[in-house]
Amino acid sequence: MSLQEQFDQAVTDSKNLPERPDNLTLLKIYGLFKQASGGDATGEQPGMTDFVARAKWDAWNNLKGLSRDEAMQQYVDLVNDLKG
């Protein structure tokens, strides 16, 4: 199975996890997904008053420079760990 196929399966699996991950893990999942899907973070950092959008953007931006393949692999590994 190719890395892209594993990633696509992990995206599907992430929607059916046995337990909802904690917020920090959810942000890590989000950041890895965005990095694997779109590369480095784009756009302006959301303002301090938009806590959720800012946390998501920061989680994505913290992965700046991580290759698409490495982001996909980390995403797959994390989701597989969460599946148990």
C-alpha positions as CSV (number, residue, x, y, z in Angstrom):
1,M,0.0,0.0,0.0
2,S,1.4,3.4,-1.0
3,L,2.0,6.2,1.5
4,Q,-0.9,8.2,-0.1
5,E,-3.2,5.2,0.3
6,Q,-2.2,4.7,4.0
7,F,-2.7,8.5,4.5
8,D,-6.2,8.3,2.9
9,Q,-7.1,5.3,5.1
10,A,-5.8,7.1,8.2
11,V,-8.0,10.2,7.4
12,T,-11.0,7.9,7.2
13,D,-10.0,6.1,10.4
14,S,-9.5,9.4,12.2
15,K,-13.2,10.0,12.0
16,N,-14.0,6.7,13.7
17,L,-11.6,6.5,16.7
18,P,-12.7,4.6,19.7
19,E,-12.2,7.6,22.0
20,R,-12.0,11.3,21.2
21,P,-8.4,12.5,21.5
22,D,-7.5,15.3,23.9
23,N,-7.3,18.8,22.4
24,L,-3.5,18.8,22.1
25,T,-3.6,15.5,20.1
26,L,-6.5,16.9,17.9
27,L,-4.3,20.0,17.1
28,K,-1.4,17.7,16.2
29,I,-3.7,15.6,13.9
30,Y,-5.0,18.9,12.3
31,G,-1.5,20.3,11.8
32,L,-0.1,17.1,10.3
33,F,-3.2,16.8,8.0
34,K,-2.8,20.4,6.8
35,Q,1.0,20.0,6.3
36,A,0.5,16.8,4.4
37,S,-2.3,18.2,2.3
38,G,-1.1,21.8,1.6
39,G,2.5,22.3,2.7
40,D,3.6,25.1,4.9
41,A,1.0,27.3,6.6
42,T,-0.3,30.2,4.6
43,G,-2.2,33.4,5.3
44,E,-2.0,35.6,8.3
45,Q,-1.9,34.3,11.8
46,P,-5.4,34.7,13.3
47,G,-5.8,37.3,16.1
48,M,-5.6,36.6,19.8
49,T,-9.4,36.8,20.2
50,D,-10.0,33.8,17.8
51,F,-8.6,31.2,20.1
52,V,-9.6,28.1,18.1
53,A,-8.4,29.4,14.7
54,R,-5.2,30.7,16.2
55,A,-4.5,27.3,17.9
56,K,-5.1,25.4,14.7
57,W,-3.0,27.8,12.6
58,D,-0.1,27.6,15.2
59,A,-0.3,23.8,15.2
60,W,0.1,23.8,11.4
61,N,2.7,26.6,11.3
62,N,4.9,24.7,13.9
63,L,5.4,22.0,11.2
64,K,6.9,24.5,8.7
65,G,9.5,22.8,6.6
66,L,8.3,19.3,7.3
67,S,8.1,17.4,4.0
68,R,4.7,16.2,2.7
69,D,5.8,12.6,2.9
70,E,7.1,13.0,6.5
71,A,3.8,14.7,7.5
72,M,1.8,11.9,5.9
73,Q,3.8,9.3,7.7
74,Q,3.6,11.0,11.1
75,Y,-0.2,11.4,10.6
76,V,-0.6,7.7,9.7
77,D,1.5,6.6,12.7
78,L,-0.4,8.9,15.1
79,V,-3.9,7.7,13.9
80,N,-2.7,4.1,14.1
81,D,-1.6,4.6,17.7
82,L,-4.9,6.2,18.6
83,K,-6.8,3.3,17.0
84,G,-5.1,1.0,19.5
